[in-house]
Amino acid sequence: MITRNEAKQKQLKTYFTGIPCKRGHVAERRIDNTCCIECGKISSLKYRQQHPNQIQRITQEYYQHHKERAIKYSKQWYQQNQIYKKQYNKQYYQQNKELLKRYAKTYRQQNPDICALNNERRYRHIKDCCPSWANKEAIKFFYECRPAGTHVDHVIPIVHPRICGLHVETNLQWLPSGLNLSKKNKFDL
């Protein structure tokens, strides 16, 4: 326990008396306005909900003025929380599949040029990964014989930060659609 005056002398931002605030919270209080931290959180949340556009504008302005610091912090946070972030993203995807599908569909409809360019790059990359000695007829036949509900997958990914597989018939396999989409370009070395 520490009084407000003692906390001021020690140049702290908060103090704790153990006495409940007018809403019944037993929490630290701010020195500058004696407001309970919990009441402050509630007030802040209420303000954010009532003024979303203003909060968004302020956030964007702050980011523009502190871009390098924000990027550095974001990278540092991600490095320290990679496992948490991956689990969170996976859970978010599972809980919001339909929303994300609608978003992706809307994006494709609103940005056909970008999507066409990405598809063109993908096919060009596949072509670049196909050596001259590859059996193109066997590859074509592999695609044509694909069972319904499956995707043609590269066993060794052709897009990967550390390796690059070839687009040849021996590097192709059929995978169920869901499994292939969850695999992405992962490969255990």
C-alpha positions as CSV (number, residue, x, y, z in Angstrom):
1,M,0.0,0.0,0.0
2,I,1.2,3.4,-0.9
3,T,-0.5,6.8,-0.5
4,R,-0.8,9.3,-3.3
5,N,1.7,11.7,-1.8
6,E,4.3,8.9,-1.3
7,A,3.8,7.8,-4.9
8,K,4.2,11.4,-6.1
9,Q,7.5,11.7,-4.2
10,K,8.7,8.5,-5.8
11,Q,7.5,9.8,-9.2
12,L,5.2,6.8,-9.8
13,K,2.2,7.0,-12.0
14,T,-0.1,5.0,-9.7
15,Y,-0.8,4.4,-6.1
16,F,-2.8,1.8,-4.1
17,T,-4.7,2.4,-0.9
18,G,-6.8,-0.7,-0.8
19,I,-10.0,1.4,-0.5
20,P,-12.7,0.6,-3.1
21,C,-13.6,3.3,-5.6
22,K,-17.2,4.6,-6.0
23,R,-17.9,1.6,-8.3
24,G,-16.5,-0.9,-5.9
25,H,-13.1,-1.6,-7.6
26,V,-10.2,-2.3,-5.3
27,A,-7.4,-1.4,-7.7
28,E,-4.5,1.0,-8.3
29,R,-5.4,4.7,-8.9
30,R,-3.8,7.2,-11.2
31,I,-1.9,10.0,-9.5
32,D,-2.8,12.7,-12.0
33,N,-6.6,12.3,-11.6
34,T,-7.1,9.8,-8.7
35,C,-9.2,7.7,-11.1
36,C,-9.3,3.9,-10.5
37,I,-7.4,2.0,-13.2
38,E,-10.4,-0.3,-13.8
39,C,-12.8,2.6,-14.1
40,G,-10.4,4.2,-16.6
41,K,-10.4,1.0,-18.7
42,I,-14.2,1.0,-18.8
43,S,-14.3,4.7,-19.6
44,S,-11.7,4.3,-22.4
45,L,-13.5,1.3,-23.9
46,K,-16.8,3.3,-23.9
47,Y,-15.1,6.3,-25.6
48,R,-13.5,4.0,-28.2
49,Q,-16.9,2.5,-29.0
50,Q,-18.6,5.9,-29.2
51,H,-15.9,7.5,-31.4
52,P,-14.4,4.8,-33.7
53,N,-13.6,7.2,-36.6
54,Q,-11.7,9.6,-34.3
55,I,-9.7,6.7,-32.8
56,Q,-8.9,5.4,-36.2
57,R,-7.7,8.8,-37.4
58,I,-5.6,9.4,-34.3
59,T,-4.1,5.9,-34.6
60,Q,-3.2,6.5,-38.3
61,E,-1.7,9.9,-37.5
62,Y,0.4,8.3,-34.7
63,Y,1.6,5.5,-37.0
64,Q,2.6,8.0,-39.7
65,H,4.7,10.1,-37.2
66,H,6.3,7.0,-35.6
67,K,6.4,4.5,-38.6
68,E,9.9,3.2,-38.0
69,R,9.3,2.7,-34.3
70,A,6.0,1.0,-34.9
71,I,7.5,-1.4,-37.5
72,K,10.4,-2.2,-35.2
73,Y,8.1,-2.9,-32.3
74,S,5.8,-5.0,-34.5
75,K,8.7,-7.2,-35.7
76,Q,10.1,-7.5,-32.2
77,W,6.6,-8.5,-30.8
78,Y,6.1,-11.1,-33.5
79,Q,9.5,-12.6,-32.9
80,Q,8.8,-13.0,-29.2
81,N,5.2,-14.3,-29.7
82,Q,5.4,-16.4,-32.9
83,I,3.9,-19.5,-31.3
84,Y,1.0,-17.5,-29.8
85,K,0.4,-15.6,-33.0
86,K,0.2,-18.8,-35.1
87,Q,-2.2,-20.4,-32.6
88,Y,-4.3,-17.2,-32.5
89,N,-4.4,-17.0,-36.3
90,K,-5.4,-20.7,-36.6
91,Q,-8.1,-20.3,-34.0
92,Y,-9.4,-17.0,-35.6
93,Y,-9.6,-18.8,-39.0
94,Q,-11.5,-21.7,-37.5
95,Q,-14.0,-19.3,-35.8
96,N,-14.4,-17.0,-38.8
97,K,-14.1,-19.2,-41.9
98,E,-17.3,-18.0,-43.6
99,L,-16.4,-14.3,-42.9
100,L,-12.9,-14.7,-44.3
101,K,-14.3,-16.6,-47.4
102,R,-16.7,-13.7,-48.1
103,Y,-13.9,-11.2,-47.6
104,A,-11.7,-13.1,-50.1
105,K,-14.5,-13.3,-52.6
106,T,-15.3,-9.6,-52.3
107,Y,-11.6,-8.8,-52.7
108,R,-11.4,-10.9,-55.9
109,Q,-14.4,-9.2,-57.3
110,Q,-13.2,-5.7,-56.5
111,N,-9.6,-6.4,-57.6
112,P,-9.7,-8.6,-60.7
113,D,-6.6,-7.1,-62.2
114,I,-4.5,-7.8,-59.1
115,C,-5.8,-11.4,-58.8
116,A,-5.1,-12.0,-62.5
117,L,-1.6,-10.7,-62.1
118,N,-1.0,-13.0,-59.1
119,N,-2.3,-16.0,-61.1
120,E,-0.1,-15.0,-64.0
121,R,2.9,-14.8,-61.6
122,R,2.0,-18.2,-60.1
123,Y,1.8,-19.9,-63.5
124,R,5.0,-18.2,-64.7
125,H,6.7,-19.5,-61.6
126,I,5.4,-23.0,-62.2
127,K,6.7,-22.8,-65.7
128,D,10.1,-21.6,-64.5
129,C,10.3,-24.6,-62.1
130,C,9.6,-27.0,-64.9
131,P,13.0,-28.2,-66.4
132,S,13.4,-28.8,-70.1
133,W,13.7,-32.6,-69.5
134,A,10.4,-32.8,-67.6
135,N,7.8,-35.2,-69.1
136,K,5.1,-32.6,-69.8
137,E,2.6,-35.2,-71.1
138,A,2.9,-37.1,-67.8
139,I,2.3,-33.9,-65.8
140,K,-0.7,-33.0,-68.0
141,F,-2.1,-36.6,-67.5
142,F,-1.6,-36.3,-63.8
143,Y,-3.7,-33.1,-63.7
144,E,-6.4,-34.7,-65.9
145,C,-6.7,-37.8,-63.8
146,R,-7.1,-35.9,-60.6
147,P,-9.9,-37.4,-58.4
148,A,-12.8,-35.1,-57.5
149,G,-12.2,-33.2,-54.3
150,T,-8.5,-33.3,-54.5
151,H,-5.7,-30.8,-55.4
152,V,-2.5,-31.5,-57.3
153,D,0.2,-30.7,-54.7
154,H,4.0,-30.4,-55.0
155,V,5.6,-32.8,-52.5
156,I,8.6,-30.4,-52.2
157,P,7.1,-26.9,-52.5
158,I,8.1,-24.8,-55.5
159,V,7.7,-21.7,-53.3
160,H,9.6,-21.9,-50.1
161,P,12.2,-19.7,-48.4
162,R,14.9,-22.4,-48.1
163,I,14.2,-24.9,-50.9
164,C,12.7,-25.0,-54.4
165,G,11.1,-28.2,-55.7
166,L,10.7,-28.8,-59.4
167,H,7.4,-29.0,-61.4
168,V,8.0,-32.6,-62.5
169,E,5.7,-35.7,-62.4
170,T,7.7,-37.3,-59.5
171,N,7.2,-34.2,-57.3
172,L,3.4,-34.2,-57.7
173,Q,0.7,-35.9,-55.5
174,W,-3.0,-35.7,-55.0
175,L,-4.1,-34.3,-51.7
176,P,-7.6,-33.7,-50.3
177,S,-8.5,-30.0,-50.8
178,G,-8.6,-29.1,-47.1
179,L,-5.3,-30.8,-46.3
180,N,-3.6,-29.1,-49.3
181,L,-4.9,-25.7,-48.3
182,S,-3.7,-26.1,-44.7
183,K,-0.3,-27.4,-45.8
184,K,0.4,-24.3,-47.9
185,N,4.2,-24.3,-48.7
186,K,5.3,-26.1,-45.5
187,F,8.1,-28.6,-45.8
188,D,10.1,-30.3,-43.0
189,L,13.8,-30.4,-43.8
